[in-house]
């Protein structure tokens, strides 16, 4: 086979010291990364708590908006007596859509028709 060179004891000691220094450096890096990870985990936990609080506030705001819309609809609603017109006669029931095209020809009796365009 070939000739092998054996390392001297001094070379092996230097290599061992170098490896121990690298091990110590890696241990220190691991401690730093672990500490940074723990800090980030605490910050994430706080952020999640803040998110839950914000979601709760948003839910309350949405509920309030729905309540205000319902109150507005109730305030603007018009109550029509049930017997204003008898629609039991088939001639009084609309059976097809009413064309809006000639709405300008309809008598308005002084009323403005909202949303009717020609």
ABEGO torsion letter per residue (X at the ends): XBBBBBBBAAAAAAAAAAAAAAAAAAAAAAAAAAAAAAAAAAAAAAAAAAAAAAAAAAAAAAAAAAAAAAAAAAAABBBBBAAABBAABAAABBABBBBAAAAAABBAGGBBBBGBBX
